[in-house]
Amino acid sequence: MSNYQNKVIPVDEALLKIKSGDHIVSGLAGAEPQLMLSRLHEIHERVQDVHIMTCLPMGLYDFYTVPEYRDSFLMEGWFYSGPMRKCHDYKNVTFIPNHLHFSAKKRIDFRKPNIYIGNCSWIDAHGYVSLGLSAVYEVEMIEAADLVILEMNPNVPRTFGDTTLHISQVDFIIETDYKMPELQPTAINEKDKIIGKWIADLIEDGSTIQLGIGGIPNAVADALKTKKHLGIHTEMFTDGMVDLFESGAIDNTQKSIHRGKMVAAFALGSEKLYKFIDDNPAVAILDGAYVNDPHVIGQNVKMISINTSIEVDLTGQCCSESIGTKQISGTGGQADTAIGAQNSKGGKSFIALYATTTVKDSETGKLVEKSKIVPILSPGAIVSLSRNDVDYVVTEYGVASLRGTSIRERVKRLIEIAHPDFRAWLKETAEAYKIW
């Protein structure tokens, strides 16, 4: 423990370790070091061109939200959160295209990080800490970084798996005591319930599930409570999975790999979720390079992947991360899990979305309804999942199975699950563009 005490420093001293031109990696979402990030802007006068790599950052920190700091700091994100979207126009942030399971490897291939910063649980009697809420890229980045600085916090859940780290692997510790960021479950509406039932009806007992967050995934989780012997192998561990476990639907007894354990790359949710995973040997937080590897995912029999999208064109291309050219989220693990599920014996991949959305007309300024099943994607839209990798597409109007289908068949099936008011327009436009 004396070794630990020698590593403890105040945040001011930690900030002195940062120099111009450094490439810094911060822990994902709830694993981010809130104290260091909230104070980072204080060194803007003495540093230039410091890059901070993040994923799903939770805080509105001055270093990237104040336009005047753009020469000192650049936030580079693997997945945009709300705060990053707000600050993109300031040129303080930029996106790193990636599939989640390759995010660390490809970044390290480009440039190794100088410093890793994150948080961890309090040290135990054996000299170990837990990285707690995420092992998406943290393990690989810690191994690659020249310097590792962690904020030790008693509120960080102690999780098992690849999150366990010995104090000898940490260069400096900042003792802190802040709350973990919470993400409350999204309320379920009637459309969510309908889509959730469509999907749940196609999921068999004994399946292994990957779910995201939002109204639709929450509705799917709710509809799965009557199932039996479900397992979890997922990128993100959510509140819905805790509810499924408590309902008895999840017991992990029929998983092909990691039987008996719920496997995830990170966790984010409410205090209820954090209490559930804390010191729980039935939950394994493993390296995202492994968890999201399509080959690994495909080893689970009856693997189910459920993701959402913003718009889907009539050939099956899915834009799930941008509105036109505007980046709003990221590819994340969508392609990883969709492809992995289809590698699985009896596996299925679902892309879910509402049939319509409401937008402001650029000419009249009035709100108008727009189809999310479209003849072609919006100009500049990012293809998050290629049409080659799409299996089922689901709206409140039904399910379109696209596996093995021709473009002509896809056009027919996707129009059938579009909003009735747009079906004639879709048919006419498909004919005009010769989408067959």
JOLINJO-V506575 format. One record per run of one state. SS is the DSSP state (A for helix, B for strand, O for the rest). FROM is the first residue (numbers start at 1). TO is the last residue. If there is no record, write none. Layout:
SS,FROM,TO ; SS,FROM,TO
This chain:
O,1,1 ; A,2,7 ; B,8,8 ; O,9,10 ; A,11,16 ; O,17,22 ; B,23,26 ; O,27,28 ; A,29,31 ; O,32,33 ; A,34,43 ; O,44,49 ; B,50,54 ; O,55,61 ; A,62,65 ; O,66,66 ; A,67,69 ; O,70,72 ; B,73,77 ; O,78,81 ; A,82,90 ; O,91,92 ; B,93,95 ; O,96,99 ; A,100,110 ; O,111,114 ; B,115,120 ; O,121,127 ; B,128,130 ; O,131,133 ; B,134,134 ; O,135,137 ; A,138,144 ; O,145,146 ; B,147,153 ; O,154,159 ; B,160,161 ; O,162,163 ; B,164,166 ; A,167,169 ; O,170,171 ; B,172,176 ; O,177,189 ; A,190,200 ; O,201,207 ; B,208,210 ; O,211,214 ; A,215,226 ; O,227,229 ; B,230,237 ; O,238,238 ; A,239,247 ; O,248,249 ; B,250,250 ; O,251,261 ; B,262,267 ; O,268,270 ; A,271,277 ; O,278,282 ; B,283,285 ; O,286,287 ; A,288,291 ; O,292,293 ; A,294,297 ; O,298,302 ; B,303,308 ; O,309,310 ; B,311,313 ; O,314,317 ; B,318,319 ; O,320,321 ; B,322,323 ; O,324,325 ; B,326,327 ; O,328,333 ; A,334,343 ; O,344,347 ; B,348,352 ; O,353,355 ; B,356,360 ; O,361,366 ; B,367,371 ; O,372,372 ; B,373,374 ; O,375,384 ; B,385,385 ; O,386,386 ; A,387,389 ; O,390,391 ; B,392,395 ; O,396,397 ; B,398,401 ; O,402,406 ; A,407,416 ; O,417,419 ; A,420,432 ; O,433,436
